[in-house]
């Protein structure tokens, strides 16, 4: 770097480094700034997004590939099926810390450094799980693998929002949802063949190999977090740090704890919008991940499937996830212009984003009864497998709908807290229900165990309709809102809250995630 600069060039550099969009409070880069990720060449955007997708895919893959080796874990360590499932549950509960911690990490060092620092540690604990010589070390390594893999399931949301326009919110939420859902579905699909040919330890070795491959491809991934881009640009030019406003995720430990721990708990209890969405998504994750335990068992009993054949059944889940993403994007493309037309002064209420959840809710309860009452030797195995595909379609449709709605439902700090509690709760539930699902299937029989969930889903069907009708009033009255959130047909987010500004301060939410 040329260290001899004229006073004029120094001043120009200082101004360029400090440029932020008017009204953004210093969080948002100027739309004319060439370093703004939304001004990058298309292929550079695709690379950054693909690497975020890949990191999330690997962590989600690690959740479910473990289930292909449950029988081997039980035999080698002499534990029961419910106990062996702890290796899956503790992985989830490690991930559950990610929505709470990750926003603070990415605020301080950016997104890229968090990706590149946590994935190698995730890989090391995955290797440790594969080499475990007792059950205690296995589940401990699985917990820490989830803990260090979790940030990738959180950061993908921030990366996508950094790179792509706010008008594509539903579109990129659909793709980041696919990272978790397809990753999870590929666990038994690929792992079934590898573990079936070797042993349960290869479920961990396979995850390790995928992690290393994605990591090598992602070493050059560019930083997308605007605040870190401004800071690093100032460092490169030997200038003082830019005068950015305080991060909404908090600076002191007390502020950070308030934003991603205490306020989320308060919103879960006192905020109707957050409470309803969190409960619905918690049920979604609880049910979908029990399928990775029960589908192989049921297909073995009713059709004599091997672990390899049972893994192939998850092709239906991949199909259901892809169709959910496509239908959610299609609904958004159709509904948004109409919402703008019916709104005020070219503004559309974000409640139109709840439409996919309205449709998806009916698919959820119908599919559970379909699966439960057709999974028998007298009916072709194709029937419950197709029912699983329908369930995944409904499940992901609801997730895309609710999270894209919640993302813009509050001002930035409120949104971060709302997304944090929604993510953490559903991840905890995803680890909890698989622990008891075997007993449920044993005591109630499979069809009635699924029917229990089906009846609960029937009670959930009105939720998106209630929020569609009363959501604007509920949000406007909330102490976490500055006013009703509206969407513009041109730039996505209007004065009260800035979509891009919020993502410059947060990286919490889905996909976790899984």
VOVO-403069 format. One line per 8 residues: for each residue y, z, x of C-alpha. Coordinates in steps of 0.2 Angstrom, whole numbers. Each point is the difference from the previous one (the first is absolute). Example, Ala and Ser with C-alpha at 12.3 -4.5 7.8 and 13.67 -1.06 7.14 Angstrom:
2
-22,39,62 | 17,-3,6;
//
This chain:
514
0,0,0 | 17,-4,6 | 9,16,4 | 17,-7,3 | 8,-4,-17 | 18,-2,-4 | 8,13,-12 | 1,-14,-13;
-18,-4,1 | -4,19,0 | 10,2,-16 | -9,-15,-8 | -17,7,4 | 5,17,-7 | 6,-8,-16 | -16,-11,-1;
-11,15,3 | 9,10,-14 | 0,-14,-13 | -8,7,-16 | 2,-7,-18 | 15,6,-10 | -5,13,-12 | -16,4,9;
6,16,9 | -6,-7,16 | -18,-1,-5 | 0,-19,-4 | 2,-13,13 | 13,-14,-3 | -8,-15,-10 | 8,-11,13;
-8,10,15 | -13,-11,9 | -10,15,4 | -1,5,-18 | -19,-2,-4 | 4,-9,-16 | 9,-14,11 | -15,-2,11;
-10,-17,1 | -13,-1,-13 | -14,1,12 | 7,16,8 | 1,8,-17 | -18,-5,-3 | -6,7,16 | 8,17,-3;
-7,0,-17 | -17,-5,5 | -1,13,13 | 5,14,-12 | -13,-7,-12 | -13,0,14 | 3,18,5 | -1,6,-18;
-16,-11,-3 | -9,9,14 | 4,17,-5 | -5,-4,-18 | -16,-8,7 | -4,16,9 | 0,10,-16 | -14,-9,-9;
-10,-7,14 | -6,18,3 | -9,0,-17 | -12,-13,6 | -7,12,12 | -1,15,-12 | -19,0,0 | -1,0,19;
12,14,1 | -10,10,-12 | -16,-3,9 | 7,4,18 | 10,15,-4 | -11,7,-14 | 13,1,-13 | 1,-4,-19;
9,-15,-7 | 15,10,-6 | 2,8,17 | -2,-17,9 | 15,-7,-11 | 11,13,9 | 2,-13,14 | 9,-11,-13;
9,13,-9 | 7,8,16 | 6,-17,6 | 10,-2,-16 | 7,18,2 | 6,-5,18 | 9,-15,-7 | 8,11,-13;
12,7,13 | 7,-17,4 | 12,-2,-15 | 7,17,5 | 2,-3,19 | 2,-18,3 | 17,-3,-7 | 7,13,13;
-10,-8,14 | 6,-18,-4 | 18,6,-2 | 0,7,18 | -9,-14,9 | -2,-15,-12 | -15,-7,-8 | -8,-10,15;
-1,15,11 | -9,10,-13 | -12,-14,-4 | -4,-3,19 | -2,19,4 | -10,5,-15 | -13,-14,-1 | -7,4,17;
-2,18,-4 | -8,-5,-17 | -12,-11,11 | -5,15,11 | -4,12,-14 | -10,-14,-8 | -10,-2,16 | -2,19,0;
-7,-1,-17 | -13,-13,5 | -6,10,15 | 0,17,-10 | -16,10,4 | 2,12,-15 | 8,-1,-17 | 14,11,3;
7,-11,14 | -3,-15,-11 | 11,6,-14 | 13,7,12 | 2,-17,8 | 1,-8,-16 | 14,11,-6 | 10,-4,16;
-4,-18,-2 | 8,0,-17 | 15,11,6 | 4,-13,13 | -5,-15,-10 | 11,5,-15 | 17,-5,7 | -6,-19,0;
-3,2,-19 | 17,7,-2 | 10,-11,12 | -6,-17,-8 | 12,3,-15 | 15,3,11 | -4,-15,11 | -2,-12,-14;
16,7,-8 | 9,-2,17 | -5,-18,1 | 0,-8,-17 | 14,-1,-13 | 1,14,-14 | -3,-14,-13 | -18,-1,7;
-3,18,-3 | -15,-3,-12 | -7,-14,11 | 0,10,16 | -7,15,-9 | -14,-11,-6 | -4,-5,18 | 1,17,7;
-12,6,-14 | -12,-13,5 | 0,7,18 | -8,16,-6 | -11,-6,-14 | -7,-15,9 | -2,11,16 | -9,13,-11;
-11,-13,-8 | -5,-8,17 | -6,17,6 | -17,-1,-10 | 0,-19,0 | 0,-1,19 | -7,17,5 | -15,-2,-11;
-7,-14,11 | 5,9,16 | -6,17,-4 | -15,-7,-9 | -5,-8,16 | 4,14,12 | 4,18,-6 | 15,10,-8;
9,2,17 | 4,-19,-1 | 11,3,-15 | 12,9,13 | -3,-12,14 | 4,-15,-12 | 16,9,-5 | 4,3,18;
-2,-19,5 | 11,-6,-15 | 13,13,5 | 0,-6,18 | 1,-18,-5 | 15,2,-12 | 9,11,13 | -1,-13,13;
7,-13,-12 | 13,12,-5 | 7,6,17 | 14,-12,-1 | 5,4,-18 | 19,1,-1 | 10,15,-6 | 5,-2,-18;
9,16,-4 | 19,-4,0 | 6,17,6 | -11,-1,15 | 5,-18,3 | 18,5,1 | -4,15,12 | -11,-10,11;
13,-14,1 | 13,13,5 | -12,6,14 | -3,-17,7 | 19,-3,1 | 3,16,8 | 11,6,-15 | 1,16,-9;
-12,3,-14 | 7,-8,-16 | 8,12,-12 | -12,-1,-14 | 0,12,-15 | -13,14,-1 | -17,-6,-5 | -4,4,-18;
-17,6,5 | 9,15,9 | 4,5,17 | -4,19,1 | -17,7,-3 | 6,8,-16 | 8,-17,-6 | -16,-9,4;
-11,13,-9 | 11,-1,-15 | 0,-19,-2 | -19,-3,3 | -7,16,-6 | 9,12,-11 | 10,-13,-10 | -16,-10,-3;
-9,15,-7 | 15,3,-12 | 0,-18,-6 | -18,1,-4 | 3,15,-11 | 17,-4,-7 | 3,-18,0 | -9,-9,-14;
0,-18,8 | -8,7,16 | -12,11,-8 | -7,-13,-12 | -2,-13,14 | -7,12,12 | -13,6,-12 | -5,-18,-4;
-1,-6,18 | -10,16,4 | -13,-4,-12 | 0,-18,6 | -4,4,18 | -13,14,-6 | -10,-13,-10 | 1,-15,11;
-6,9,16 | -15,8,-9 | -6,-18,-2 | -4,-1,19 | -12,14,-3 | -8,-4,-17 | -1,-19,1 | -13,-1,14;
-10,14,-8 | 1,-8,-18 | -5,-17,7 | -14,7,10 | -7,9,-16 | 2,-14,-13 | -2,-15,11 | -9,6,16;
15,-6,11 | 0,4,19 | 16,6,8 | 4,-18,5 | -2,-7,-17 | 10,15,-8 | 14,-4,12 | 1,-18,-6;
4,7,-17 | 17,4,6 | 5,-18,0 | 4,3,-18 | 12,14,6 | 9,-13,12 | 1,-12,-14 | 7,12,-12;
13,6,13 | 6,-18,3 | 1,-4,-18 | 10,16,-3 | 13,-5,14 | 1,-18,-7 | 3,6,-18 | 12,13,5;
11,-13,9 | -2,-12,-14 | 6,13,-13 | 15,5,11 | 5,-18,2 | 0,-3,-18 | 6,17,-6 | 15,2,12;
10,-15,-6 | -2,6,-18 | 5,18,5 | 15,-7,8 | 4,-10,-15 | -2,14,-12 | 9,12,11 | 19,4,2;
11,-11,11 | -15,-8,9 | -8,17,3 | -18,4,-4 | -8,17,-3 | -14,3,12 | -12,5,-14 | -6,-18,-1;
-10,4,15 | -11,11,-11 | -8,-15,-9 | -15,-2,12 | -4,18,-3 | 0,-3,-19 | -14,-13,2 | -9,8,14;
-2,16,-10 | -11,-8,-13 | -11,-8,14 | -3,17,8 | -8,9,-15 | -9,-15,-6 | -8,-4,17 | -7,18,1;
-9,-1,-16 | -6,-17,4 | -7,6,17 | -7,16,-7 | -9,-8,-14 | -7,-16,8 | -6,8,17 | -18,0,-5;
-16,-9,5 | -1,-10,-16 | 17,-8,3 | 4,-11,15 | 9,9,14 | 14,-14,-1 | 7,9,-15 | 5,17,8;
5,-9,15 | 12,-11,-10 | 6,16,-9 | 5,7,17 | 10,-15,4 | 9,2,-17 | 3,19,5 | 8,-5,17;
11,-12,-9 | 7,13,-12 | 1,13,14 | 10,-10,12 | 11,-8,-14 | 5,18,-5 | 3,5,18 | 11,-15,4;
10,3,-17 | 3,18,2 | 4,1,18 | 12,-15,0 | 8,9,-15 | 1,17,8 | 7,-8,16 | 16,-5,-9;
0,14,-13 | 11,12,9 | 14,0,14 | -8,0,18 | -3,18,3 | -8,3,-18 | -10,-16,3 | -7,6,16;
-5,17,-8 | -8,-9,-15 | -10,-12,10 | -6,14,12 | -7,11,-14 | -8,-15,-9 | -8,-6,16 | -6,17,6;
-7,5,-17 | -10,-16,-2 | -7,1,17 | -6,18,-2 | -8,-5,-17 | -9,-14,9 | -8,12,11 | -4,13,-13;
-10,-9,-14 | -13,-9,12 | -5,18,5 | -6,4,-18 | -4,-18,-7 | -19,2,5 | -1,16,-10 | 9,-9,-15;
-12,-14,1 | -15,11,1 | 5,12,-14 | 8,-12,-12 | -8,-16,4 | 10,-14,7 | 6,-7,-16 | 6,16,-7;
8,5,17 | 10,-17,0 | 3,3,-19 | 9,16,4 | 12,-10,11 | 2,-13,-13 | 5,12,-13 | 13,7,12;
6,-18,3 | 3,-2,-19 | 11,14,0 | 10,-8,15 | 3,-16,-9 | 16,5,-8 | 9,5,16 | 7,-17,6;
6,-3,-18 | 8,17,-1 | 9,-3,16 | 5,-18,-5 | 8,7,-15 | 7,17,6 | 1,-3,19 | 18,-5,1;
6,16,-9 | -12,11,9 | 6,-7,17 | 18,1,-5 | -2,18,-5 | -9,5,16 | 9,11,12 | -7,-11,14;
9,-15,-7 | 18,-6,2 | -2,-11,-15 | -11,-13,-8 | -8,-12,13 | 2,-18,-4 | -5,-16,9 | 11,-15,3;
-7,-18,-1 | 8,-4,17 | -1,15,12 | -13,12,-8 | 9,16,0 | 17,5,-7 | 13,13,5 | -9,16,-4;
-14,-2,11 | -4,-13,14 | -18,-5,2 | 2,-5,18 | 10,15,4 | -14,11,-7 | -13,-9,11 | 11,3,15;
-2,18,-3 | -18,1,-6 | -17,-6,3 | -10,10,-13 | -10,-6,-15 | -15,-11,-3 | -14,-6,7 | -2,11,5;
0,-4,0 | -20,-2,-7;
//
